[in-house]
Amino acid sequence: MKGRPIHSLLRRANIKNVNGYNLPTYGKAVWHYPDGEFVYWKFNLKSVYYNISF
């Protein structure tokens, strides 16, 4: 990629209800360059563990 990135953006592609909570299950972070996008981070939620104590 040439030039300086214009900005970074975290995109959420999917939100699903998991055990009663709406959670992002997939996402990516993108630098936007003048000549295109560069994805520098992706996540894919596979499981959730809750440690809740009152």
C-alpha distance matrix in Angstrom:
0.0 3.8 6.8 8.5 8.8 11.8 13.6 14.1 16.5 18.8 20.0 23.4 24.0 27.6 30.4 33.6 37.0 37.5 41.0 41.5 38.2 35.3 32.2 28.6 28.4 24.7 21.6 18.0 15.8 12.6 10.0 9.6 6.8 8.4 6.8 7.4 8.4 7.8 11.4 12.4 16.1 18.7 22.4 25.4 28.8 31.4 34.3 35.6 38.3 40.2 42.2 44.3 47.5 49.7
3.8 0.0 3.8 6.8 8.5 11.3 13.9 15.3 18.2 20.9 22.4 25.9 26.7 30.4 33.1 36.4 39.8 40.5 43.9 44.2 40.8 37.8 34.9 31.3 31.4 27.8 24.5 20.9 18.3 15.0 11.8 10.8 7.3 7.6 7.0 9.2 10.9 10.9 14.6 15.4 19.1 21.9 25.6 28.7 32.0 34.7 37.5 38.7 41.2 43.0 44.8 46.7 49.9 51.9
6.8 3.8 0.0 3.8 6.6 9.0 12.0 14.1 17.3 20.4 22.2 25.9 27.2 30.9 33.3 36.8 40.0 40.7 44.1 44.1 40.6 37.6 34.9 31.4 32.0 28.5 25.0 21.4 18.4 15.1 11.5 10.3 6.8 7.0 8.3 10.5 11.9 12.2 15.7 16.3 19.9 22.8 26.4 29.7 32.7 35.7 38.3 39.1 41.5 42.9 44.6 46.3 49.3 51.2
8.5 6.8 3.8 0.0 3.8 6.4 9.0 11.2 14.7 17.9 20.2 23.9 25.6 29.2 31.3 34.8 37.8 38.5 41.8 41.6 38.0 35.2 32.4 29.1 30.0 26.8 23.1 19.6 16.2 13.3 9.5 8.8 6.5 7.9 10.2 11.3 11.7 11.7 14.7 14.8 18.1 21.2 24.6 28.0 30.8 34.0 36.3 36.7 39.0 40.2 41.8 43.3 46.2 48.0
8.8 8.5 6.6 3.8 0.0 3.8 5.6 7.6 11.0 14.2 16.4 20.1 21.9 25.5 27.5 31.1 34.1 34.9 38.2 38.0 34.4 31.5 28.8 25.5 26.5 23.3 19.6 16.1 12.8 9.7 6.0 5.4 4.5 7.2 9.6 9.5 8.9 9.1 11.8 12.2 15.2 18.2 21.4 24.8 27.5 30.8 33.1 33.5 35.9 37.1 38.8 40.2 43.2 45.0
11.8 11.3 9.0 6.4 3.8 0.0 3.8 7.2 10.1 13.7 15.7 19.5 21.4 24.9 26.8 30.5 33.4 34.6 37.8 37.3 33.6 30.6 28.3 25.1 26.5 23.5 19.7 16.7 13.4 10.5 7.3 5.5 5.8 7.3 10.6 10.4 10.0 11.3 13.5 14.4 16.9 19.4 22.4 25.6 28.1 31.6 33.7 33.9 36.3 37.2 39.0 40.1 43.1 44.6
13.6 13.9 12.0 9.0 5.6 3.8 0.0 3.8 6.7 10.3 12.7 16.4 18.7 22.0 23.6 27.3 30.1 31.1 34.3 33.7 30.0 27.1 24.7 21.7 23.3 20.5 16.7 13.9 10.5 8.2 5.8 5.6 7.8 10.3 13.0 11.8 10.1 10.8 12.0 12.5 14.4 16.8 19.5 22.7 25.0 28.5 30.4 30.4 32.8 33.5 35.3 36.4 39.4 40.8
14.1 15.3 14.1 11.2 7.6 7.2 3.8 0.0 3.8 6.9 9.7 13.3 15.8 19.0 20.6 24.1 26.9 27.8 30.9 30.6 26.9 24.1 21.5 18.3 19.8 17.0 13.3 10.4 6.8 5.4 4.4 6.2 9.3 12.5 14.4 12.3 9.6 9.4 9.5 9.6 10.9 13.2 15.8 19.1 21.3 24.8 26.7 26.7 29.1 30.0 31.9 33.1 36.2 37.8
16.5 18.2 17.3 14.7 11.0 10.1 6.7 3.8 0.0 3.8 6.2 9.8 12.3 15.5 17.0 20.6 23.4 24.5 27.8 27.2 23.6 20.6 18.2 15.0 16.7 14.1 10.4 8.2 5.5 5.2 6.6 8.0 11.7 14.5 16.1 13.3 10.3 10.5 9.6 10.4 10.5 11.8 13.8 16.7 18.7 22.4 24.3 24.3 26.9 27.7 29.8 30.9 34.1 35.7
18.8 20.9 20.4 17.9 14.2 13.7 10.3 6.9 3.8 0.0 3.8 6.7 9.7 12.5 13.7 17.2 20.0 20.9 24.1 23.8 20.2 17.3 14.6 11.4 13.1 10.7 7.1 5.7 4.2 6.4 9.1 11.1 14.8 17.8 18.9 15.7 12.3 11.9 9.7 10.1 8.8 9.3 10.6 13.4 15.1 18.8 20.5 20.5 23.2 24.1 26.4 27.5 30.9 32.6
20.0 22.4 22.2 20.2 16.4 15.7 12.7 9.7 6.2 3.8 0.0 3.8 6.2 9.3 11.1 14.8 17.9 19.2 22.7 22.3 18.9 15.7 13.3 9.8 11.2 8.7 5.4 5.3 6.1 7.8 11.1 12.3 16.0 18.6 19.3 15.8 12.5 12.7 10.3 11.8 10.3 9.4 10.4 12.2 14.1 17.7 19.7 20.0 23.1 24.1 26.8 27.9 31.4 33.2
23.4 25.9 25.9 23.9 20.1 19.5 16.4 13.3 9.8 6.7 3.8 0.0 3.7 5.9 7.4 11.0 14.1 15.6 19.1 18.7 15.6 12.2 9.9 6.4 8.0 6.2 4.4 6.7 8.9 11.2 14.7 16.0 19.6 22.3 22.7 19.1 15.8 15.8 13.0 14.2 11.9 9.9 9.5 10.3 11.5 15.1 16.9 17.2 20.4 21.5 24.4 25.4 29.1 30.9
24.0 26.7 27.2 25.6 21.9 21.4 18.7 15.8 12.3 9.7 6.2 3.7 0.0 3.8 7.0 10.2 13.8 15.5 19.2 19.1 16.4 13.0 11.0 7.6 7.7 5.6 5.4 8.0 10.9 12.7 16.3 17.2 20.7 23.0 22.9 19.2 16.1 16.4 13.6 15.4 13.2 10.6 10.2 10.0 11.6 14.7 16.9 17.9 21.4 22.8 26.1 27.3 31.0 32.9
27.6 30.4 30.9 29.2 25.5 24.9 22.0 19.0 15.5 12.5 9.3 5.9 3.8 0.0 3.8 6.5 10.2 12.0 15.7 15.6 13.3 10.0 8.4 5.8 5.6 5.5 7.3 10.7 13.9 16.1 19.8 20.9 24.4 26.8 26.7 22.9 19.8 19.9 16.8 18.3 15.5 12.4 10.9 9.5 10.0 12.7 14.6 15.4 19.0 20.3 23.8 24.9 28.6 30.6
30.4 33.1 33.3 31.3 27.5 26.8 23.6 20.6 17.0 13.7 11.1 7.4 7.0 3.8 0.0 3.8 7.0 9.2 12.7 12.2 9.7 6.2 5.4 4.3 5.7 7.5 9.4 13.0 15.8 18.4 22.0 23.3 26.9 29.4 29.6 25.9 22.7 22.7 19.6 20.6 17.6 14.7 12.5 11.1 10.2 12.8 13.7 13.8 17.1 17.8 21.3 21.9 25.6 27.4
33.6 36.4 36.8 34.8 31.1 30.5 27.3 24.1 20.6 17.2 14.8 11.0 10.2 6.5 3.8 0.0 3.8 6.1 9.6 9.4 8.0 5.4 5.6 6.5 6.5 9.5 12.3 16.0 19.0 21.8 25.4 26.9 30.5 33.0 33.0 29.3 26.1 25.9 22.5 23.3 20.1 16.9 14.2 11.9 10.2 11.8 12.1 12.2 15.5 16.3 19.9 20.5 24.2 26.1
37.0 39.8 40.0 37.8 34.1 33.4 30.1 26.9 23.4 20.0 17.9 14.1 13.8 10.2 7.0 3.8 0.0 3.8 6.5 5.8 5.2 4.4 6.2 8.8 9.3 12.7 15.4 19.2 22.0 25.0 28.6 30.1 33.8 36.4 36.5 32.8 29.6 29.2 25.8 26.4 23.0 19.9 16.9 14.6 12.0 13.1 12.3 11.6 14.3 14.4 18.0 18.2 21.6 23.3
37.5 40.5 40.7 38.5 34.9 34.6 31.1 27.8 24.5 20.9 19.2 15.6 15.5 12.0 9.2 6.1 3.8 0.0 3.8 5.4 5.2 6.3 6.7 9.5 9.2 13.0 15.9 19.6 22.4 25.7 29.3 31.3 34.8 37.7 37.7 34.0 30.6 29.8 26.2 26.2 22.6 19.6 16.1 13.6 10.4 10.7 9.1 8.2 10.7 11.2 14.9 15.5 19.1 21.2
41.0 43.9 44.1 41.8 38.2 37.8 34.3 30.9 27.8 24.1 22.7 19.1 19.2 15.7 12.7 9.6 6.5 3.8 0.0 3.8 5.7 8.5 9.6 12.9 12.8 16.6 19.5 23.1 25.7 29.1 32.7 34.7 38.3 41.2 41.4 37.7 34.2 33.3 29.7 29.5 25.8 22.9 19.4 16.9 13.4 13.2 10.7 9.0 10.3 9.9 13.3 13.4 16.7 18.6
41.5 44.2 44.1 41.6 38.0 37.3 33.7 30.6 27.2 23.8 22.3 18.7 19.1 15.6 12.2 9.4 5.8 5.4 3.8 0.0 3.8 6.8 9.3 12.9 13.8 17.5 19.9 23.6 26.0 29.2 32.7 34.5 38.2 40.9 41.4 37.7 34.3 33.8 30.3 30.3 26.8 24.0 20.7 18.7 15.4 15.9 13.8 11.8 13.0 11.9 15.0 14.2 17.3 18.5
38.2 40.8 40.6 38.0 34.4 33.6 30.0 26.9 23.6 20.2 18.9 15.6 16.4 13.3 9.7 8.0 5.2 5.2 5.7 3.8 0.0 3.8 6.0 9.7 11.3 14.8 16.8 20.3 22.5 25.8 29.2 31.0 34.7 37.6 38.1 34.6 31.1 30.5 27.2 27.1 23.6 21.0 17.9 16.3 13.2 14.6 12.7 10.5 12.1 11.0 14.2 13.7 17.0 18.5
35.3 37.8 37.6 35.2 31.5 30.6 27.1 24.1 20.6 17.3 15.7 12.2 13.0 10.0 6.2 5.4 4.4 6.3 8.5 6.8 3.8 0.0 3.8 7.0 9.1 12.3 14.0 17.6 19.8 22.9 26.2 27.9 31.6 34.3 34.8 31.3 27.9 27.6 24.4 24.7 21.4 18.8 16.0 14.6 12.2 14.2 13.4 11.9 14.3 13.8 17.1 16.9 20.4 21.8
32.2 34.9 34.9 32.4 28.8 28.3 24.7 21.5 18.2 14.6 13.3 9.9 11.0 8.4 5.4 5.6 6.2 6.7 9.6 9.3 6.0 3.8 0.0 3.8 6.0 9.1 10.9 14.4 16.7 20.0 23.4 25.4 29.0 31.9 32.3 28.7 25.3 24.6 21.2 21.2 17.8 15.2 12.3 11.2 8.8 11.4 10.9 9.7 12.5 12.8 16.1 16.7 20.3 22.2
28.6 31.3 31.4 29.1 25.5 25.1 21.7 18.3 15.0 11.4 9.8 6.4 7.6 5.8 4.3 6.5 8.8 9.5 12.9 12.9 9.7 7.0 3.8 0.0 3.8 5.7 7.1 10.7 13.2 16.4 19.9 21.8 25.5 28.3 28.6 25.0 21.5 20.9 17.5 17.8 14.5 11.9 9.4 8.6 7.5 10.9 11.6 11.3 14.5 15.4 18.7 19.7 23.4 25.4
28.4 31.4 32.0 30.0 26.5 26.5 23.3 19.8 16.7 13.1 11.2 8.0 7.7 5.6 5.7 6.5 9.3 9.2 12.8 13.8 11.3 9.1 6.0 3.8 0.0 3.8 7.0 10.6 13.8 16.9 20.6 22.7 26.1 29.0 28.8 25.1 21.6 20.7 17.1 17.4 14.0 10.7 7.7 5.7 4.7 7.7 9.3 10.2 13.9 15.6 19.1 20.6 24.4 26.8
24.7 27.8 28.5 26.8 23.3 23.5 20.5 17.0 14.1 10.7 8.7 6.2 5.6 5.5 7.5 9.5 12.7 13.0 16.6 17.5 14.8 12.3 9.1 5.7 3.8 0.0 3.8 7.2 10.8 13.6 17.3 19.3 22.6 25.5 25.2 21.4 17.9 17.0 13.4 14.1 10.9 7.5 5.5 4.5 6.2 9.4 11.9 13.2 16.8 18.8 22.0 23.7 27.5 29.9
21.6 24.5 25.0 23.1 19.6 19.7 16.7 13.3 10.4 7.1 5.4 4.4 5.4 7.3 9.4 12.3 15.4 15.9 19.5 19.9 16.8 14.0 10.9 7.1 7.0 3.8 0.0 3.8 7.1 10.0 13.7 15.8 19.1 22.1 22.1 18.4 14.8 13.9 10.5 11.2 8.3 5.7 5.4 6.8 9.0 12.5 14.8 15.7 19.0 20.7 23.6 25.2 28.9 31.1
18.0 20.9 21.4 19.6 16.1 16.7 13.9 10.4 8.2 5.7 5.3 6.7 8.0 10.7 13.0 16.0 19.2 19.6 23.1 23.6 20.3 17.6 14.4 10.7 10.6 7.2 3.8 0.0 3.8 6.5 10.2 12.5 15.7 18.9 18.8 15.2 11.5 10.3 6.8 7.6 5.4 4.2 6.3 9.0 11.8 15.1 17.6 18.6 21.6 23.4 26.0 27.8 31.3 33.6
15.8 18.3 18.4 16.2 12.8 13.4 10.5 6.8 5.5 4.2 6.1 8.9 10.9 13.9 15.8 19.0 22.0 22.4 25.7 26.0 22.5 19.8 16.7 13.2 13.8 10.8 7.1 3.8 0.0 3.8 7.0 9.9 13.1 16.5 16.9 13.7 10.0 8.6 5.9 6.0 5.1 6.5 9.0 12.3 14.8 18.2 20.4 21.0 23.7 25.2 27.4 29.1 32.4 34.5
12.6 15.0 15.1 13.3 9.7 10.5 8.2 5.4 5.2 6.4 7.8 11.2 12.7 16.1 18.4 21.8 25.0 25.7 29.1 29.2 25.8 22.9 20.0 16.4 16.9 13.6 10.0 6.5 3.8 0.0 3.8 6.3 9.4 12.8 13.2 10.0 6.4 5.5 4.4 6.0 7.3 9.1 12.2 15.3 18.2 21.4 23.9 24.6 27.4 28.9 31.2 32.8 36.2 38.2
10.0 11.8 11.5 9.5 6.0 7.3 5.8 4.4 6.6 9.1 11.1 14.7 16.3 19.8 22.0 25.4 28.6 29.3 32.7 32.7 29.2 26.2 23.4 19.9 20.6 17.3 13.7 10.2 7.0 3.8 0.0 3.8 6.3 10.0 10.9 8.7 5.8 5.2 6.4 7.3 9.8 12.4 15.7 18.9 21.7 25.0 27.3 28.0 30.6 32.0 34.0 35.6 38.8 40.7
9.6 10.8 10.3 8.8 5.4 5.5 5.6 6.2 8.0 11.1 12.3 16.0 17.2 20.9 23.3 26.9 30.1 31.3 34.7 34.5 31.0 27.9 25.4 21.8 22.7 19.3 15.8 12.5 9.9 6.3 3.8 0.0 3.8 6.8 8.2 6.3 4.7 6.5 8.8 10.7 13.2 15.2 18.5 21.4 24.3 27.6 30.1 30.7 33.5 34.8 37.0 38.4 41.6 43.4
6.8 7.3 6.8 6.5 4.5 5.8 7.8 9.3 11.7 14.8 16.0 19.6 20.7 24.4 26.9 30.5 33.8 34.8 38.3 38.2 34.7 31.6 29.0 25.5 26.1 22.6 19.1 15.7 13.1 9.4 6.3 3.8 0.0 3.8 5.4 5.2 5.8 7.4 10.7 12.4 15.5 17.9 21.4 24.3 27.4 30.6 33.2 34.0 36.7 38.2 40.2 41.8 45.0 46.8
8.4 7.6 7.0 7.9 7.2 7.3 10.3 12.5 14.5 17.8 18.6 22.3 23.0 26.8 29.4 33.0 36.4 37.7 41.2 40.9 37.6 34.3 31.9 28.3 29.0 25.5 22.1 18.9 16.5 12.8 10.0 6.8 3.8 0.0 3.8 5.8 8.2 10.6 14.1 16.1 19.2 21.3 24.7 27.5 30.6 33.8 36.5 37.4 40.2 41.6 43.7 45.1 48.4 50.1
6.8 7.0 8.3 10.2 9.6 10.6 13.0 14.4 16.1 18.9 19.3 22.7 22.9 26.7 29.6 33.0 36.5 37.7 41.4 41.4 38.1 34.8 32.3 28.6 28.8 25.2 22.1 18.8 16.9 13.2 10.9 8.2 5.4 3.8 0.0 3.8 7.3 9.7 13.3 15.7 18.9 20.7 24.3 26.9 30.2 33.1 36.1 37.3 40.3 42.0 44.3 46.0 49.3 51.3
7.4 9.2 10.5 11.3 9.5 10.4 11.8 12.3 13.3 15.7 15.8 19.1 19.2 22.9 25.9 29.3 32.8 34.0 37.7 37.7 34.6 31.3 28.7 25.0 25.1 21.4 18.4 15.2 13.7 10.0 8.7 6.3 5.2 5.8 3.8 0.0 3.8 6.8 10.0 12.9 15.8 17.2 20.8 23.2 26.6 29.4 32.4 33.7 36.8 38.6 41.0 42.7 46.1 48.1
8.4 10.9 11.9 11.7 8.9 10.0 10.1 9.6 10.3 12.3 12.5 15.8 16.1 19.8 22.7 26.1 29.6 30.6 34.2 34.3 31.1 27.9 25.3 21.5 21.6 17.9 14.8 11.5 10.0 6.4 5.8 4.7 5.8 8.2 7.3 3.8 0.0 3.8 6.5 9.5 12.1 13.6 17.1 19.6 23.0 25.9 28.8 30.0 33.1 34.8 37.2 38.9 42.4 44.5
7.8 10.9 12.2 11.7 9.1 11.3 10.8 9.4 10.5 11.9 12.7 15.8 16.4 19.9 22.7 25.9 29.2 29.8 33.3 33.8 30.5 27.6 24.6 20.9 20.7 17.0 13.9 10.3 8.6 5.5 5.2 6.5 7.4 10.6 9.7 6.8 3.8 0.0 3.8 6.1 9.3 11.3 15.1 17.9 21.3 24.1 27.0 28.3 31.1 33.0 35.3 37.3 40.6 42.9
11.4 14.6 15.7 14.7 11.8 13.5 12.0 9.5 9.6 9.7 10.3 13.0 13.6 16.8 19.6 22.5 25.8 26.2 29.7 30.3 27.2 24.4 21.2 17.5 17.1 13.4 10.5 6.8 5.9 4.4 6.4 8.8 10.7 14.1 13.3 10.0 6.5 3.8 0.0 3.8 5.9 7.5 11.3 14.1 17.5 20.3 23.2 24.5 27.4 29.4 31.7 33.8 37.2 39.6
12.4 15.4 16.3 14.8 12.2 14.4 12.5 9.6 10.4 10.1 11.8 14.2 15.4 18.3 20.6 23.3 26.4 26.2 29.5 30.3 27.1 24.7 21.2 17.8 17.4 14.1 11.2 7.6 6.0 6.0 7.3 10.7 12.4 16.1 15.7 12.9 9.5 6.1 3.8 0.0 3.8 7.1 10.6 14.0 17.1 19.8 22.3 23.4 26.0 28.0 30.0 32.2 35.4 37.9
16.1 19.1 19.9 18.1 15.2 16.9 14.4 10.9 10.5 8.8 10.3 11.9 13.2 15.5 17.6 20.1 23.0 22.6 25.8 26.8 23.6 21.4 17.8 14.5 14.0 10.9 8.3 5.4 5.1 7.3 9.8 13.2 15.5 19.2 18.9 15.8 12.1 9.3 5.9 3.8 0.0 3.8 6.9 10.5 13.3 16.1 18.6 19.6 22.2 24.2 26.3 28.6 31.9 34.5
18.7 21.9 22.8 21.2 18.2 19.4 16.8 13.2 11.8 9.3 9.4 9.9 10.6 12.4 14.7 16.9 19.9 19.6 22.9 24.0 21.0 18.8 15.2 11.9 10.7 7.5 5.7 4.2 6.5 9.1 12.4 15.2 17.9 21.3 20.7 17.2 13.6 11.3 7.5 7.1 3.8 0.0 3.8 6.9 10.1 12.9 15.7 17.1 20.0 22.3 24.8 27.1 30.6 33.3
22.4 25.6 26.4 24.6 21.4 22.4 19.5 15.8 13.8 10.6 10.4 9.5 10.2 10.9 12.5 14.2 16.9 16.1 19.4 20.7 17.9 16.0 12.3 9.4 7.7 5.5 5.4 6.3 9.0 12.2 15.7 18.5 21.4 24.7 24.3 20.8 17.1 15.1 11.3 10.6 6.9 3.8 0.0 3.8 6.5 9.4 11.9 13.4 16.4 18.7 21.4 23.7 27.3 30.1
25.4 28.7 29.7 28.0 24.8 25.6 22.7 19.1 16.7 13.4 12.2 10.3 10.0 9.5 11.1 11.9 14.6 13.6 16.9 18.7 16.3 14.6 11.2 8.6 5.7 4.5 6.8 9.0 12.3 15.3 18.9 21.4 24.3 27.5 26.9 23.2 19.6 17.9 14.1 14.0 10.5 6.9 3.8 0.0 3.8 6.3 9.4 11.5 14.9 17.6 20.6 23.0 26.7 29.5
28.8 32.0 32.7 30.8 27.5 28.1 25.0 21.3 18.7 15.1 14.1 11.5 11.6 10.0 10.2 10.2 12.0 10.4 13.4 15.4 13.2 12.2 8.8 7.5 4.7 6.2 9.0 11.8 14.8 18.2 21.7 24.3 27.4 30.6 30.2 26.6 23.0 21.3 17.5 17.1 13.3 10.1 6.5 3.8 0.0 3.8 5.9 7.8 11.3 13.9 17.1 19.4 23.1 26.0
31.4 34.7 35.7 34.0 30.8 31.6 28.5 24.8 22.4 18.8 17.7 15.1 14.7 12.7 12.8 11.8 13.1 10.7 13.2 15.9 14.6 14.2 11.4 10.9 7.7 9.4 12.5 15.1 18.2 21.4 25.0 27.6 30.6 33.8 33.1 29.4 25.9 24.1 20.3 19.8 16.1 12.9 9.4 6.3 3.8 0.0 3.8 7.2 10.5 13.7 16.9 19.5 23.2 26.3
34.3 37.5 38.3 36.3 33.1 33.7 30.4 26.7 24.3 20.5 19.7 16.9 16.9 14.6 13.7 12.1 12.3 9.1 10.7 13.8 12.7 13.4 10.9 11.6 9.3 11.9 14.8 17.6 20.4 23.9 27.3 30.1 33.2 36.5 36.1 32.4 28.8 27.0 23.2 22.3 18.6 15.7 11.9 9.4 5.9 3.8 0.0 3.8 6.8 10.2 13.4 16.0 19.6 22.8
35.6 38.7 39.1 36.7 33.5 33.9 30.4 26.7 24.3 20.5 20.0 17.2 17.9 15.4 13.8 12.2 11.6 8.2 9.0 11.8 10.5 11.9 9.7 11.3 10.2 13.2 15.7 18.6 21.0 24.6 28.0 30.7 34.0 37.4 37.3 33.7 30.0 28.3 24.5 23.4 19.6 17.1 13.4 11.5 7.8 7.2 3.8 0.0 3.8 6.5 10.0 12.4 16.0 19.2
38.3 41.2 41.5 39.0 35.9 36.3 32.8 29.1 26.9 23.2 23.1 20.4 21.4 19.0 17.1 15.5 14.3 10.7 10.3 13.0 12.1 14.3 12.5 14.5 13.9 16.8 19.0 21.6 23.7 27.4 30.6 33.5 36.7 40.2 40.3 36.8 33.1 31.1 27.4 26.0 22.2 20.0 16.4 14.9 11.3 10.5 6.8 3.8 0.0 3.8 6.6 9.5 12.9 16.3
40.2 43.0 42.9 40.2 37.1 37.2 33.5 30.0 27.7 24.1 24.1 21.5 22.8 20.3 17.8 16.3 14.4 11.2 9.9 11.9 11.0 13.8 12.8 15.4 15.6 18.8 20.7 23.4 25.2 28.9 32.0 34.8 38.2 41.6 42.0 38.6 34.8 33.0 29.4 28.0 24.2 22.3 18.7 17.6 13.9 13.7 10.2 6.5 3.8 0.0 3.8 5.9 9.5 12.7
42.2 44.8 44.6 41.8 38.8 39.0 35.3 31.9 29.8 26.4 26.8 24.4 26.1 23.8 21.3 19.9 18.0 14.9 13.3 15.0 14.2 17.1 16.1 18.7 19.1 22.0 23.6 26.0 27.4 31.2 34.0 37.0 40.2 43.7 44.3 41.0 37.2 35.3 31.7 30.0 26.3 24.8 21.4 20.6 17.1 16.9 13.4 10.0 6.6 3.8 0.0 3.8 6.6 10.1
44.3 46.7 46.3 43.3 40.2 40.1 36.4 33.1 30.9 27.5 27.9 25.4 27.3 24.9 21.9 20.5 18.2 15.5 13.4 14.2 13.7 16.9 16.7 19.7 20.6 23.7 25.2 27.8 29.1 32.8 35.6 38.4 41.8 45.1 46.0 42.7 38.9 37.3 33.8 32.2 28.6 27.1 23.7 23.0 19.4 19.5 16.0 12.4 9.5 5.9 3.8 0.0 3.8 6.8
47.5 49.9 49.3 46.2 43.2 43.1 39.4 36.2 34.1 30.9 31.4 29.1 31.0 28.6 25.6 24.2 21.6 19.1 16.7 17.3 17.0 20.4 20.3 23.4 24.4 27.5 28.9 31.3 32.4 36.2 38.8 41.6 45.0 48.4 49.3 46.1 42.4 40.6 37.2 35.4 31.9 30.6 27.3 26.7 23.1 23.2 19.6 16.0 12.9 9.5 6.6 3.8 0.0 3.8
49.7 51.9 51.2 48.0 45.0 44.6 40.8 37.8 35.7 32.6 33.2 30.9 32.9 30.6 27.4 26.1 23.3 21.2 18.6 18.5 18.5 21.8 22.2 25.4 26.8 29.9 31.1 33.6 34.5 38.2 40.7 43.4 46.8 50.1 51.3 48.1 44.5 42.9 39.6 37.9 34.5 33.3 30.1 29.5 26.0 26.3 22.8 19.2 16.3 12.7 10.1 6.8 3.8 0.0
